Amino acid sequence: MTQNNWVSFRDFNGKQLIYFTHLESYTCGIKEVRYSINSDDLGKVWELQPCDIRNPMTITKDIIYLTMPLDTAKSIAVQVTFADGTKSEILRKNP
């Protein structure tokens, strides 16, 4: 339902940033986040902060984004494995 918000792009200070903020706020329901830049191979894993059951939506991680040179990422593919083991469809998003 919130798939379109899983990642977001931003150009800032001469760099391209890809934010995983939304997924970081739902860590208690997520087992793994796999992604890839400019392909669908899903070869990288985004390390989520640990679930804090007392404050499940609080983001405590310092860096919640990828940083790369401007115009590097033409697309990102993301797949979420939920806590129950089910996997989402692959989300493909462009800046």
Secondary structure in CASP SS format (residue, H / E / C, confidence):
PFRMAT SS
TARGET T0000
AUTHOR 0000-0000-0000
METHOD secondary structure of the structure
MODEL  1
M C 1.00
T C 1.00
Q H 1.00
N H 1.00
N H 1.00
W C 1.00
V C 1.00
S E 1.00
F E 1.00
R E 1.00
D E 1.00
F E 1.00
N C 1.00
G C 1.00
K E 1.00
Q E 1.00
L E 1.00
I E 1.00
Y E 1.00
F C 1.00
T H 1.00
H H 1.00
L H 1.00
E H 1.00
S C 1.00
Y C 1.00
T H 1.00
C H 1.00
G H 1.00
I E 1.00
K E 1.00
E E 1.00
V E 1.00
R E 1.00
Y E 1.00
S E 1.00
I E 1.00
N C 1.00
S C 1.00
D C 1.00
D C 1.00
L C 1.00
G C 1.00
K E 1.00
V E 1.00
W E 1.00
E C 1.00
L C 1.00
Q C 1.00
P C 1.00
C C 1.00
D C 1.00
I C 1.00
R C 1.00
N C 1.00
P C 1.00
M C 1.00
T C 1.00
I C 1.00
T C 1.00
K C 1.00
D C 1.00
I C 1.00
I C 1.00
Y E 1.00
L E 1.00
T E 1.00
M E 1.00
P E 1.00
L C 1.00
D C 1.00
T C 1.00
A C 1.00
K C 1.00
S C 1.00
I E 1.00
A E 1.00
V E 1.00
Q E 1.00
V E 1.00
T E 1.00
F E 1.00
A C 1.00
D C 1.00
G C 1.00
T C 1.00
K E 1.00
S C 1.00
E C 1.00
I C 1.00
L E 1.00
R E 1.00
K E 1.00
N C 1.00
P C 1.00
END
